[in-house]
Amino acid sequence: MGITKKFTILHSNDMHGDFLAEEREGGGPLHGGLALLSAYVNKVRAEEENVFYVIAGDMLQGSIIDSDFKGISTIDIMNYITPDVVGVGNHEIDYGVPHLLFLEKIANFPIVSANLYIKGFEKRLMDPYVIIKKAGFDVLFTGIITEKVVDAMRLDDVIGAFMDVHEAADEVGRICNAYRNDDIDLTILLTHIGFESDLELAALLDPAWGVDMIIGGHSHTVLEQPAVVNGILVTQAGTGTDQIGRFDIVVDDDTNSIVEWTWQLIPISSDLVEPDQGMVDFIARYKSEVDRKYSIVVTKLTHEHTHPRREVETDLGNLMADALADETQADVVLLGAGSVRVEKLGPVVTLMDFMGCFPYDDTVTRYTVTGATLKRMFAHWMRPENRDGEGECYQVSSAVRALYSDAERRLISLEVGGGAVDDAATYTVALQGYHAKNSEAYLDVTEEELLAAGPSKVVTTSAAEVLEAWLRDHQLQGRAVEGRLTYA
């Protein structure tokens, strides 16, 4: 055994603008928020000699503080914590590729992605890796992005990404092989492809490439302990700032490998540390501005509506889908369940609450499809393997009753407006632009098929504006989970 060194690696993923600490029902300590997270990171940096803090994508979105400043606030606030390395997630692209490059320039920390490139030139869009020297050891970090980014960029003919984990694995190999003759002591992938895809990627990596660890994101997976696949540690740390992952490892510079390791998922609360007051004050500058702008009341609902899981029907999802149905006059609304970004809303809804709930400003188009096509769409996205936390699921308008059998793996029945869907008849379906552009992957229907059966119309260029206006005009609305989507 050669010289060994201990390292502590702290990691977050899918923080989604979770800036503020919260008190849980029944009182008790504060949980989460960047002031407490910053205090814990500072504590570990003070206690341990060789510390890395890394983020595996999706710092952005989920907070009005983020969306109102288009991510600039998030980068500014993260500059205060100063992570050592950040990987790109799918929501880093939400404000557009040029804006992502702007955000990268104002970041005081490296942001890496190995598989975003400029088509036709084979030039990477961002730095594919960074090598950090610490305690005489060389640690290589590289980033692998989710396929969702390819979906988000379908409007852009210039920017592309490798499509699947096989191609991503090849790219990891190219980067690692470039440094095969250098003494890289530790190699860490920051991925944003979901935990199951991380496991698949780990199995594809050649042990000769020397990858030691995959720190992932996107699927919001909470683990008891990391998985070990092909000798590679694979982990993730849920979502938000209520917790942080912590590795304490020993690395041997002779074998360039981890010879000892422990991992914990550390709950972040005021029982653990006192808030970093500097961070509290720093965030308050942004919060006071958005409070002033967005504290007006939009509507009052009959009760608190919830959206605990995007894979199932929710009363908040029903409310949003019904609002779009009312405004678009479509027979069926398929509202991307991931568009609803909060777990609860109301009964009093301020503009800030609404924007945090529905931050995506996208078009909505009303298409005409046959009943046979409509059935195929539902049968595709209601599949059990699509409801794994990584697939794209939908909330539907009140006219719909869909029954899917997991045991038989098929759509048993589909009703619209109280009657069974007729294969030969036509129905209007409202889709957000993002979902229409990715209809083949998400709904098993090509864009050409969406346009083939009858007329289509862009009914709004801003789903968020339509929803806000509907809520203002419809006070004391309430919805329940009523069996629009049933899984047997």
Secondary structure as GFF3:
##gff-version 3
##sequence-region A 1 488
A	DSSP	beta_strand	4	12	.	.	.	ID=ss1
A	DSSP	beta_strand	22	23	.	.	.	ID=ss2
A	DSSP	beta_strand	30	31	.	.	.	ID=ss3
A	DSSP	alpha_helix	34	47	.	.	.	ID=ss4
A	DSSP	beta_strand	51	56	.	.	.	ID=ss5
A	DSSP	alpha_helix	64	68	.	.	.	ID=ss6
A	DSSP	alpha_helix	72	81	.	.	.	ID=ss7
A	DSSP	beta_strand	85	87	.	.	.	ID=ss8
A	DSSP	three_ten_helix	90	93	.	.	.	ID=ss9
A	DSSP	alpha_helix	97	106	.	.	.	ID=ss10
A	DSSP	beta_strand	111	112	.	.	.	ID=ss11
A	DSSP	beta_strand	116	118	.	.	.	ID=ss12
A	DSSP	beta_strand	123	124	.	.	.	ID=ss13
A	DSSP	beta_strand	129	134	.	.	.	ID=ss14
A	DSSP	beta_strand	137	144	.	.	.	ID=ss15
A	DSSP	alpha_helix	148	152	.	.	.	ID=ss16
A	DSSP	beta_strand	159	161	.	.	.	ID=ss17
A	DSSP	alpha_helix	165	178	.	.	.	ID=ss18
A	DSSP	beta_strand	186	191	.	.	.	ID=ss19
A	DSSP	alpha_helix	195	204	.	.	.	ID=ss20
A	DSSP	three_ten_helix	207	209	.	.	.	ID=ss21
A	DSSP	beta_strand	213	215	.	.	.	ID=ss22
A	DSSP	beta_strand	227	229	.	.	.	ID=ss23
A	DSSP	beta_strand	232	235	.	.	.	ID=ss24
A	DSSP	beta_strand	243	252	.	.	.	ID=ss25
A	DSSP	beta_strand	257	267	.	.	.	ID=ss26
A	DSSP	alpha_helix	277	294	.	.	.	ID=ss27
A	DSSP	beta_strand	297	300	.	.	.	ID=ss28
A	DSSP	beta_strand	305	306	.	.	.	ID=ss29
A	DSSP	alpha_helix	315	328	.	.	.	ID=ss30
A	DSSP	beta_strand	332	336	.	.	.	ID=ss31
A	DSSP	three_ten_helix	337	339	.	.	.	ID=ss32
A	DSSP	beta_strand	344	345	.	.	.	ID=ss33
A	DSSP	beta_strand	348	350	.	.	.	ID=ss34
A	DSSP	alpha_helix	351	357	.	.	.	ID=ss35
A	DSSP	beta_strand	364	370	.	.	.	ID=ss36
A	DSSP	alpha_helix	371	381	.	.	.	ID=ss37
A	DSSP	three_ten_helix	384	386	.	.	.	ID=ss38
A	DSSP	beta_strand	394	396	.	.	.	ID=ss39
A	DSSP	beta_strand	400	405	.	.	.	ID=ss40
A	DSSP	beta_strand	410	416	.	.	.	ID=ss41
A	DSSP	beta_strand	419	420	.	.	.	ID=ss42
A	DSSP	beta_strand	426	432	.	.	.	ID=ss43
A	DSSP	alpha_helix	433	437	.	.	.	ID=ss44
A	DSSP	alpha_helix	439	443	.	.	.	ID=ss45
A	DSSP	alpha_helix	447	452	.	.	.	ID=ss46
A	DSSP	beta_strand	457	460	.	.	.	ID=ss47
A	DSSP	alpha_helix	463	473	.	.	.	ID=ss48
A	DSSP	beta_strand	485	487	.	.	.	ID=ss49
###
